[in-house]
Amino acid sequence: MTLFHGLSAFPLTPAGAAGQVQTEALCLLLERIRKAGADSVGLLGSTGAYPYLSRSERRRTVEAAVESLGGQTPVVVGVGALRTDEAQELARDAEEAGADGLLLAPMSYQPLTDGEVYQHVLAVTEATGLPLCLYNNPTTTRFTFSPNLIAELAQVPGVAAVKMPLPADGDYAGELGRIRAMVPASFAIGHSGDWGAANALLAGSNAWFSVVAGLLPAPALRLARAAQAGDAEDARRVDDAFQPLWSLFRQWGSFRVMYALADVLGLGAFEPPRPLLPIGPEVRARLGEALDRLATLSLPTSIHSAP
């Protein structure tokens, strides 16, 4: 399958209090994703806590992931940084470490203009030969890629895709149609926001950039494949089983919930980087109930069991 299509699983990046990545724990998460058959790994995305890690730790993360996956699952690496030169260095590091593609979010402290983001993306594409996916994530970056800016950047050599948030009005097909009318046919449009994945894929989105697939790749893949095949009934059935988890994601934020979920699954007692704090025991109890709901699905292996 083409890069930036299908299910891209975004794992946590387990790290100690000082920001040192626990590569053995990371590789256990990656092995679950590989065995499930996800189409790619989204390494060092928002779920992977990229802004909280140093350049050296980010490179070490990519090297460990590429070695662990052994070319069996493509690796797309987040290279967002406040400064353009730093993003270029991160892109070069990722390419040298063996990444297959890049994911670029326009991080900012000062608000950015469309022109500034255009030049930022252009500079990063010129730093490597890897295909790049634009990361449209206004929740964390406070910058929104307009359809016009996406269309302009889609003409830049190397810019191959965009990772979109869920449309506020719920008009997935309409948004996809408007953007596709402005970009090359080969340009991929995918979505994040796990609770809208079924709707997005059924409407024709090219990819699901999935938080939950970082820890529960098997049920996520079941949902993705059903929707990609146009099997709305099965996609809705799986999505319905995910609803208790989607509710927790919306209430507490998927980033924090994923750390608790890893612990509940027995995959590791990781903590989010400070100043973020772990969520409380009442949420963990609800996570157990959410997993019980997912366990009603017919899957190749138990979603409760660690490798």
Secondary structure as the mmCIF struct_conf table of DSSP 4:
data_model
#
loop_
_struct_conf.conf_type_id
_struct_conf.id
_struct_conf.beg_label_comp_id
_struct_conf.beg_label_asym_id
_struct_conf.beg_label_seq_id
_struct_conf.end_label_comp_id
_struct_conf.end_label_asym_id
_struct_conf.end_label_seq_id
TURN_TY1_P TURN_TY1_P1 LEU A 3 PHE A 4
STRN STRN1 GLY A 6 ALA A 9
STRN STRN2 ALA A 15 ALA A 15
TURN_TY1_P TURN_TY1_P2 ALA A 17 ALA A 18
BEND BEND1 GLY A 19 GLY A 19
STRN STRN3 VAL A 21 VAL A 21
HELX_RH_AL_P HELX_RH_AL_P1 THR A 23 ALA A 36
TURN_TY1_P TURN_TY1_P3 GLY A 37 GLY A 37
BEND BEND2 ASP A 39 ASP A 39
STRN STRN4 SER A 40 LEU A 43
TURN_TY1_P TURN_TY1_P4 LEU A 44 LEU A 44
BEND BEND3 GLY A 45 GLY A 45
TURN_TY1_P TURN_TY1_P5 SER A 46 ALA A 49
HELX_RH_3T_P HELX_RH_3T_P1 TYR A 50 TYR A 52
BEND BEND4 LEU A 53 LEU A 53
HELX_RH_AL_P HELX_RH_AL_P2 ARG A 55 LEU A 69
TURN_TY1_P TURN_TY1_P6 GLY A 70 GLY A 71
BEND BEND5 GLN A 72 THR A 73
STRN STRN5 VAL A 75 GLY A 78
BEND BEND6 LEU A 82 ARG A 83
HELX_RH_AL_P HELX_RH_AL_P3 THR A 84 ALA A 97
TURN_TY1_P TURN_TY1_P7 GLY A 98 GLY A 98
BEND BEND7 ASP A 100 ASP A 100
STRN STRN6 GLY A 101 LEU A 104
BEND BEND8 TYR A 109 GLN A 110
HELX_LH_PP_P HELX_LH_PP_P1 PRO A 111 THR A 113
HELX_RH_AL_P HELX_RH_AL_P4 ASP A 114 ALA A 127
BEND BEND9 GLY A 129 LEU A 130
STRN STRN7 LEU A 132 TYR A 135
HELX_RH_AL_P HELX_RH_AL_P5 PRO A 138 THR A 141
BEND BEND10 ARG A 142 ARG A 142
HELX_RH_AL_P HELX_RH_AL_P6 PRO A 147 LEU A 153
TURN_TY1_P TURN_TY1_P8 ALA A 154 GLN A 155
BEND BEND11 VAL A 156 VAL A 156
TURN_TY1_P TURN_TY1_P9 PRO A 157 GLY A 158
STRN STRN8 VAL A 159 MET A 164
HELX_LH_PP_P HELX_LH_PP_P2 PRO A 165 PRO A 167
TURN_TY1_P TURN_TY1_P10 ALA A 168 ASP A 169
HELX_RH_AL_P HELX_RH_AL_P7 TYR A 172 ARG A 180
TURN_TY1_P TURN_TY1_P11 ALA A 181 MET A 182
BEND BEND12 VAL A 183 VAL A 183
TURN_TY1_P TURN_TY1_P12 ALA A 185 SER A 186
STRN STRN9 ALA A 188 HIS A 191
HELX_RH_3T_P HELX_RH_3T_P2 ASP A 194 GLY A 196
HELX_RH_AL_P HELX_RH_AL_P8 ALA A 197 LEU A 202
TURN_TY1_P TURN_TY1_P13 ALA A 203 GLY A 204
BEND BEND13 ASN A 206 ASN A 206
STRN STRN10 ALA A 207 SER A 210
BEND BEND14 VAL A 211 VAL A 211
HELX_RH_3T_P HELX_RH_3T_P3 VAL A 212 GLY A 214
TURN_TY1_P TURN_TY1_P14 LEU A 215 LEU A 215
HELX_RH_AL_P HELX_RH_AL_P9 PRO A 217 GLN A 228
TURN_TY1_P TURN_TY1_P15 ALA A 229 GLY A 230
HELX_RH_AL_P HELX_RH_AL_P10 ALA A 232 TRP A 252
HELX_RH_AL_P HELX_RH_AL_P11 SER A 254 VAL A 264
TURN_TY1_P TURN_TY1_P16 LEU A 265 GLY A 266
BEND BEND15 LEU A 267 LEU A 267
HELX_LH_PP_P HELX_LH_PP_P3 PRO A 272 PRO A 273
TURN_TY1_P TURN_TY1_P17 ARG A 274 PRO A 275
BEND BEND16 LEU A 276 LEU A 276
HELX_RH_AL_P HELX_RH_AL_P12 PRO A 281 LEU A 294
TURN_TY1_P TURN_TY1_P18 ALA A 295 THR A 296
BEND BEND17 LEU A 297 LEU A 297
BEND BEND18 PRO A 300 THR A 301
TURN_TY1_P TURN_TY1_P19 ILE A 303 HIS A 304
#
